[in-house]
């Protein structure tokens, strides 16, 4: 299990409270930084990849990634992730 955002593996489950909402697709950074800026999550209910700001990650545990907000509706307005719309970020490898 990853202990930092920068070491998250694709497929890691993502939770809001106790509800699994999707899985990690990739972690993105900006410029030459090695610090995570975005976590791309395949959001199951929307059936699309969304951009979750790294600041929304509350914790990482044995189950996966836990987002800060306790209600799923908090994340209803997350942007669909399209690399063209985020030209300054690149996958953290």
N, C-alpha and C positions, 0 to 999 in steps of 0.2 A: 504494500500500500504506500502511495506517495505521501510524503510528509510536507511537501511544499507544492505550490501551484506550478512551479517551473518543472516539476518532475511528474506531473499528472500524465497518465496514459490514456489514449483514446479508449472509449468504452467504459470509463469509470462512471458509475451511477451518480446522478445529481438529485438532491432532495430539497424540498421546501417543507420544513417540519418533518413529519414522518412519511410524506408522500413522495414517491419517486416520480420526478417530472421528465427525466430524460437521461442522456449520457454525454460525456465529454467527447467532442470531435477533435479539438485542438486547443492549444494555448498560444496566444499571440502577444508579441512585445512590440514596442515602438522604437524605431531608430536602431542604435547600437546597444540598447539596454538589454540586460538579461532578466529584467523584472517583468513579470506577467502584467499585462494591461487588460486583456480580454480573454475570457474563456468561451470558446464556441461550443454551445450545447445543442444537441438535437433534442428539441422540445417535443415530447411525444404528442401532446394534445393538439399542437399546431402542425405537426408533421413537417417541421422545417428547422433549419439551424438558426439559432439566435445568438447575438453578441451579448454576453453577460460581463459587465465591468468587473474586474478582479476585486474591486472594493465591495462587491455584493457577496463575496464568499466569506461565510462566517467561520467555517472550520472544515478540516479534513479529518475523517475518522475511518475506522475499519470498513464501514458501509460505503463510503464515498465522499462526495462533496456536499456540504450543507450550506445553503444560501441563508443570508441573514434574516430576511423577512419571514414571518410565520405564516403569511397568507399567499397562496398561489396567485391571487388576483393582483398582487403587487407587481408581478412580472408580466402582466398582460400587454404592456406597451414596449417590451423589448424589441429592438430592431432586428429584422431578419439579417443574418450575416451574409453579405456579399462582398468578397474581397475588393471589388471595384469601388464600393462605397467607403472602404477603409484603406485608402492608399498608403498611409504611413505606417501600417502595421504589417508584420510578417510572422510566420509560424516560429515559435521558439523550438529550436532543435538541440 
